[in-house]
């Protein structure tokens, strides 16, 4: 009998704690929602709409030394237009906006050596974005930096090299998105 009473008290205490936790979580969630809507927060896609039209043409120019990166860049830019710009990819004649991406290659700089071999490197990935937008022509050159380690195997090093270039390209495209969003915010505030 004593155990049942004690167990009932424990369940009652646990229910009180559980409800207090839920109330606290709900309060935090509503507070965050209030802050985000109260301060006029808008996703970057709203700012980008001030620069780019709904229909976008994407063209990719790639360094001849590394043509294998062209499909990757094209796919990532198309994905960005669909998901972040909320636009459609169309042929050049139908497009109201254009993005021409020029990948100018990658420079690798050794950072660390062990027994005469490079063990750490830095990849500088250069990408230029030429845009035809609602605001006119814009140009932005971005150099993304990616650091990484090199293994002793030449096959593995080649794979790491390609991964470093792709990660650098992703960084450059994310920086381009931030640039376009900032330009869109400025264009929206001047209207």
C-alpha positions, 0 to 999 in steps of 0.5 A: 500500500505504501509503495502504491501511494509513493508511486502515485506521488512520483507519477503526479510529480512527473506529470507536473514536470512534463506539463511545465516543460511543454509550457516552456517549449510552447512559450519559447516557440511562440516568442521566437515566432513573434520576434521573427514576424514582428521584426519583418524577417523575410527569407532571402528568396523575397529579396532576390525577387527584387533583382531576378525575374521569375524566368532565368537562363543559366549558362556555365563556362568552365576552365578547359583544364577541368571540364568535369566540373561543368555539370556539377556547377550547372546542376547546383545553379539550377537547383539554387534558382529553383529552391532559393530564387523560386524561379524557373530555368528557361531557354535564353530567348524566353529568359528575363534574367540571366546568370553566366557562371565562369569557373576560372580554375583552382590554385592549390597552395601547399600549407604543410609538409611531412618528410618532403611531401605536402600533407595539407593544402589550400585550394583557391577556387575562382568563379565569376558571375555575370548577371543580367537582372531587373537592375541591369548588368551586374558582375561579381567575382568570388574566390572561395578558399577550401583547406584540406589534408592530402593522403599518401595515395595518389588515387586518394589525393586525386579524389580529395582534389576533386572534392576540394574543388566542389566544396569550393564551388559550393562555397562560391555559389553560397556567397553568390546567393548572399550577394544577390540577397543583399543586392535585392534587399538594397533594391527593395528598400530603395523602392 
